[in-house]
Amino acid sequence: MNRIATFVAGALIVLMLASSMLFIVDQRQFAVIYALGEIKEVVTEPGLKFKLPPPLQNYVLLDRRVQTLDSPESRPIFTAEKKSLVIDWLVKWRISDPRQFIRNSGSDMRNVENRLSPVVQAAFNEEVTKRTVLAVLATEREKVMNDVRTRLDEEAKQFGIEIVDVRIKRVDFAANITDAVYRRMESERKRVANELRSTGGADGEKIRADADRQREVIVAEAYRDAQKIKGEGDAKASALYADAFGRDPQFAQFYRSLEAYRTSFRSKTDVMVIDPSSDFFKAMRGSGAAGAAPAPAPRK
C-alpha cells in the first residue's frame, strides 16, 4: 500500500509539474514568456508550448486581433472659424510588438487604451483647428482621418501597436451654439423667402402694368374706331336730314317744333311760363288760329 501511495503521489507531482511547464497558444494570441521578471521569448506560432516551471518562468497571453478604441467622451474642438464642433471617433488597432507593448503598458489592454485616447484626441484637435466647418463635415473629412492616422503611426510605435484605421463617427455642433446656428439658418431662410416674395411682387406689378397698358390701348383704339363710325353715321344722318329738309322746308320746320316739344315736356313736373300766342306754340294752334301755319301736306 505504501508503494501504491508513493506511486500515486509521484504521478500527481509529475502531472502538476507537466501542467506548469506546458501551455497552449491560440492562433488569436501571442504568448510572452518571463524569467525572473525579464522577457525571454515571444511565441507567435499557435500550438502546445514548453517552458520551465514557476517561479523560473511564467507567461502571459496577449490578444493579437484588431481592437476598437472609441472616444471616451465628446469634447468640443474649435475650427479655423472659431466654431465649436463635437467629434465622436474610433480607432482600430492591434499589437505589433508584444515586447514593447508589455514594457510600455503591461499585459492589460485597458492600460494602452487609457494612454492612447488623449493622443488620439490631441491629433484630432490639431487637424480640426486647421480647417473650416465645411471642410471637416464634407470636403476634407477623409483627409482629416488620414492625417490623424499618419500622426498616430509614430506615436503607436511607442506603445508596441499599429493603427489599422481611424474613423469619424459623428460631427455635430456643441450644444451651446446649436440654438444660435438654428436661428441663423431660420433667419437665412426668411431672408431668401423675402427676396423671392419681393421678386414675385415686382414681377406681378410688371405683369399688371403691362396688362393695364394693353387694356388702355385696346379701349383707346376701340373708342377711336367707335367715334369714327359714329362720326360717319352722324355725317350720313346729317346729309339725309339736309336732303329731306331741303325738299320740304315746311315739314322740316314742323319736325323741329315737335323735337322742341319733346325736349321741353319730357317730365310731367316741368313748368313753363310763356305767352300762348308766341311762336313756340305755333305748331299746336289750329289752322284757323291767327298766324297759324298751314298744316304740312302729306308726303308721298
RANORMO-V181347 format. One record per backbone hydrogen bond with DSSP energy under -1.0 kcal/mol. NH is the residue of the N-H (numbers start at 1). CO is the residue of the C=O. E is the energy in kcal/mol with one decimal. If there is no record, write none. Layout:
BEGIN
nh = [NH NH]
co = [CO CO]
e = [E E]
END
This chain:
BEGIN
nh = [5 6 7 8 9 10 11 12 13 14 15 16 17 18 19 20 22 23 25 29 30 31 32 33 34 35 38 40 41 43 47 49 51 56 58 60 62 64 67 69 71 77 79 80 82 85 86 88 90 91 92 93 94 96 97 101 102 103 104 105 106 113 114 115 116 117 120 121 122 123 124 125 126 127 128 129 131 136 137 138 139 140 144 145 146 147 148 149 150 151 152 153 155 156 161 162 164 165 167 169 170 172 174 177 181 182 183 184 185 186 187 188 189 190 191 192 193 194 195 196 197 198 199 200 201 202 203 204 205 206 207 208 209 210 211 212 213 214 215 216 217 218 219 220 221 222 223 224 225 226 227 228 229 230 231 232 233 234 235 236 237 238 239 240 241 242 243 244 245 246 247 248 252 253 254 255 256 257 258 259 260 261 262 263 264 265 270 278 281 282 285 289 292]
co = [1 2 3 4 5 6 7 8 9 10 11 12 13 14 15 16 18 49 47 26 62 43 60 41 58 38 35 33 33 31 25 23 21 53 34 32 30 28 93 91 89 85 83 131 79 77 172 170 167 69 165 67 162 160 160 97 98 99 100 101 102 109 110 111 112 113 116 117 118 119 120 121 122 123 124 125 128 132 133 134 134 135 140 141 142 143 144 145 146 147 148 149 151 152 156 94 92 92 90 88 88 86 84 174 177 178 179 180 181 182 183 184 185 186 187 188 189 190 191 192 193 194 195 196 197 198 199 200 201 202 203 204 205 206 207 208 209 210 211 212 213 214 215 216 217 218 219 220 221 222 223 224 225 226 227 228 229 230 231 232 233 234 235 236 237 238 239 240 241 242 243 244 248 249 250 251 252 253 254 255 256 257 258 259 260 261 267 275 278 279 281 286 289]
e = [-2.4 -2.5 -2.4 -2.7 -2.7 -2.6 -2.6 -2.4 -2.2 -2.4 -2.5 -2.8 -2.6 -2.8 -2.8 -1.6 -1.8 -2.1 -2.9 -1.9 -2.9 -2.3 -2.7 -3.2 -3.7 -2.6 -1.1 -3.0 -1.4 -3.9 -2.4 -3.6 -2.4 -1.5 -1.5 -1.9 -2.5 -2.5 -4.5 -2.9 -2.1 -3.3 -2.3 -3.0 -1.8 -3.1 -3.7 -2.6 -2.2 -2.5 -2.8 -2.4 -1.7 -2.0 -2.3 -2.6 -2.4 -2.4 -2.2 -2.9 -1.6 -1.8 -2.2 -1.5 -2.1 -2.0 -2.3 -2.5 -2.4 -2.0 -2.2 -2.3 -2.1 -1.8 -2.8 -2.1 -2.0 -2.1 -2.6 -2.5 -1.2 -2.4 -2.3 -1.7 -2.1 -2.8 -2.3 -2.1 -2.2 -2.1 -2.2 -1.6 -1.1 -3.1 -2.1 -2.4 -3.0 -1.5 -2.5 -2.6 -1.6 -2.2 -1.7 -1.4 -2.3 -2.4 -2.6 -2.2 -2.6 -2.6 -2.7 -2.3 -2.4 -2.3 -2.3 -2.3 -2.5 -2.7 -2.3 -2.4 -2.5 -2.7 -2.7 -2.8 -3.0 -2.6 -2.5 -2.6 -2.7 -2.3 -2.5 -2.8 -2.7 -2.3 -2.5 -2.8 -2.4 -2.5 -2.6 -2.7 -2.5 -2.7 -3.0 -2.7 -2.7 -2.8 -3.0 -2.7 -2.7 -2.8 -3.0 -2.4 -2.7 -3.2 -2.7 -2.4 -2.7 -3.1 -2.6 -2.3 -3.0 -3.0 -2.3 -2.5 -3.1 -3.0 -2.3 -2.8 -3.6 -1.9 -1.1 -1.3 -1.8 -2.4 -2.3 -2.7 -2.2 -1.8 -2.2 -2.1 -2.1 -2.5 -2.5 -2.1 -2.3 -2.8 -1.1 -2.1 -1.3 -1.4 -1.3 -1.2 -2.2]
END
